[in-house]
Amino acid sequence: FGLSIVDVTDPDNPVIKFTVNGPSSSWREVKTYRNVAYVTTEGGGGLQVIDLSNLPTSVNTTNYTGDGPIASQLSSIHALHCDTAKGYLYLYGSNIGNGNTIFLNLADPLNPTYAGEYVYPGSQNDNYVHDGIVENDTMYESHIYSGFFTVVDVTDKSNPVLLATQSTPTNFTHNTWLSGDHKTLFTTDENSGSYLGIFDISDLGN
């Protein structure tokens, strides 16, 4: 179990250069920022932080388990998104609270620091976020068990503001993604008989 780093210089003959061990889990997700890879898992151990700057010679690994108000509390994380333009990492489906979304500042990419978190003001099922995307300090979250997405202003990481909520076609919202002009949001529901949902978000009041 872990993360494989593969040399694809020759696409017909990919070569595994490194395997970074991690907790046993059927789920892993990875995002990169500058020379660092961040890996989530539901197997525990917090956020895996992998220094890629010495490739192809070596890699170094540490684990972030929280600081500040969540110091040593972060264990499992379902998914993540990196806002590379702003330098923030967003952790979804964490063990903090009822699946709170955690915001991490990447000013020092190898040493993330707590910047805030968001909890939807609803029931326990509503709080859990399965996945999300953040662009221009606007977060689009997938509340899978309650079947809707939210749009949240995260400009002030200590005081996120809910802008809009919308149910998705078959009410089991798996993910969200934006069009290039940020005027359209695409969603999928993770159940049988579902299909692509397409939403005009140019006017969040409508």
C-alpha positions in Angstrom: 0.0 0.0 0.0 1.3 3.4 -0.9 2.1 5.9 -3.6 4.0 5.0 -6.8 6.2 7.6 -8.5 6.5 6.6 -12.2 8.9 7.9 -14.9 6.8 8.2 -18.1 9.5 9.7 -20.3 8.9 6.8 -22.6 5.1 6.4 -22.4 5.3 2.9 -23.9 7.6 1.8 -21.1 6.7 3.4 -17.8 9.2 2.8 -15.0 8.3 2.8 -11.3 11.1 4.9 -9.6 9.8 4.9 -6.0 7.1 3.4 -3.9 6.3 5.4 -0.8 4.6 3.2 1.8 1.4 4.3 3.5 -1.4 3.0 5.7 -3.5 0.1 4.4 -6.6 1.6 2.7 -8.7 1.0 -0.4 -8.7 4.8 -1.1 -5.9 7.3 -1.8 -5.8 10.7 -3.4 -2.8 12.8 -4.3 -2.2 16.4 -5.4 1.1 18.2 -6.0 2.2 21.8 -5.3 5.7 22.9 -6.4 8.0 20.1 -5.3 5.7 18.5 -2.8 3.1 15.7 -3.1 0.2 15.5 -0.6 -1.5 12.2 -0.1 -4.7 11.5 1.7 -6.1 8.1 2.9 -8.8 6.8 5.1 -6.3 4.4 6.7 -5.1 7.0 9.3 -1.8 8.7 9.9 -2.9 12.2 8.8 -1.7 13.9 5.6 1.3 12.4 4.0 3.8 15.1 2.8 6.4 13.9 0.2 9.4 16.0 -0.7 10.0 15.5 -4.5 12.8 18.0 -4.8 15.6 15.3 -4.9 14.0 13.2 -7.7 15.1 11.0 -9.3 17.6 10.2 -6.6 15.4 10.1 -3.5 12.2 11.2 -1.7 11.6 12.2 1.9 8.3 11.7 3.7 6.6 13.3 6.8 3.1 13.2 8.1 1.0 16.2 9.1 -1.4 15.4 11.9 -2.5 19.0 12.6 -1.4 22.1 14.4 -3.0 24.9 16.3 -6.6 24.0 17.3 -6.4 20.6 15.6 -2.9 19.7 16.8 -2.3 16.0 16.7 -6.0 15.3 15.9 -5.9 14.8 12.1 -6.0 11.1 11.1 -8.2 10.2 8.1 -9.0 12.3 5.0 -11.1 11.2 2.1 -10.0 13.7 -0.6 -8.2 17.0 -1.2 -7.8 19.9 -3.6 -4.9 22.3 -4.0 -5.5 25.9 -5.0 -2.1 26.3 -6.6 -2.8 30.0 -7.5 -3.4 30.9 -3.8 -1.2 28.3 -2.1 -3.9 26.6 0.0 -4.7 22.9 0.5 -8.3 21.8 1.2 -9.0 18.5 3.0 -12.4 16.9 2.6 -14.1 14.2 4.6 -11.7 14.4 7.5 -12.1 12.8 10.9 -12.3 16.3 12.5 -15.8 17.0 13.6 -18.4 15.3 11.3 -16.1 15.4 8.3 -15.2 19.1 8.5 -13.3 20.7 5.6 -9.8 21.8 6.8 -7.9 24.7 5.2 -4.1 24.5 5.2 -1.7 27.3 4.3 1.2 26.2 2.0 3.5 29.2 2.5 6.0 26.6 3.4 4.9 23.7 1.3 6.8 21.1 3.3 5.2 22.3 6.5 1.5 23.0 6.1 -0.2 25.1 8.8 -3.8 25.3 9.9 -5.7 28.2 8.4 -9.3 27.4 9.2 -12.1 25.1 8.6 -15.7 25.0 7.3 -18.8 23.2 8.8 -22.1 23.5 6.9 -24.7 24.7 9.4 -27.0 21.6 9.1 -27.4 18.1 10.4 -24.5 15.6 10.9 -25.1 14.1 7.4 -25.1 17.6 5.9 -21.7 18.3 7.4 -19.8 15.5 5.7 -18.1 16.7 2.4 -17.0 14.0 0.0 -15.0 16.1 -2.4 -14.6 19.7 -3.6 -12.8 22.3 -5.7 -11.6 25.8 -4.9 -10.9 28.6 -7.5 -10.5 32.3 -6.8 -11.2 31.8 -3.1 -14.6 30.2 -3.9 -15.2 26.6 -2.7 -17.6 24.2 -4.4 -18.3 21.2 -2.0 -20.1 17.9 -2.6 -22.3 16.9 0.4 -22.8 13.3 -0.8 -25.1 11.9 1.9 -27.5 14.9 1.7 -27.4 15.2 -2.1 -26.4 18.8 -2.7 -23.5 21.0 -3.4 -22.6 24.3 -1.7 -20.8 27.4 -2.9 -18.7 29.0 -0.1 -16.6 32.2 0.0 -13.3 31.3 1.7 -11.5 34.6 1.2 -11.3 34.9 5.0 -10.2 31.4 6.0 -11.3 32.1 9.6 -14.8 33.1 8.5 -16.1 31.2 5.5 -19.4 32.5 4.1 -22.1 30.2 2.5 -23.2 31.7 -0.8 -25.5 29.1 -2.3 -26.9 25.5 -2.0 -28.3 23.3 -4.8 -29.5 19.7 -4.9 -28.1 17.5 -7.7 -30.1 15.2 -10.0 -30.2 12.0 -8.0 -29.3 13.4 -4.6 -26.0 11.7 -3.9 -23.4 14.4 -4.8 -20.0 12.8 -5.5 -18.0 15.6 -7.0 -18.0 19.1 -8.5 -15.9 20.6 -11.3 -15.8 24.0 -13.1 -15.8 25.1 -16.7 -12.9 27.2 -17.9 -14.8 30.4 -17.6 -16.1 29.5 -14.1 -19.7 30.1 -15.2 -20.8 26.4 -15.2 -20.5 23.8 -12.6 -20.5 20.0 -13.4 -21.6 17.4 -10.9 -22.0 13.6 -10.7 -24.0 11.5 -8.3 -22.4 8.3 -7.1 -25.3 5.9 -7.6 -27.0 3.8 -10.3 -28.9 5.5 -13.1 -27.3 8.9 -12.5 -25.9 11.3 -15.1 -23.9 14.5 -15.5 -25.5 17.5 -13.8 -24.8 20.9 -15.4 -25.5 24.1 -13.5 -25.3 27.7 -14.6 -23.6 29.4 -11.7 -23.2 32.9 -13.3 -25.9 34.2 -10.9 -25.7 32.5 -7.5 -29.0 34.1 -6.6 -30.7 32.1 -9.3 
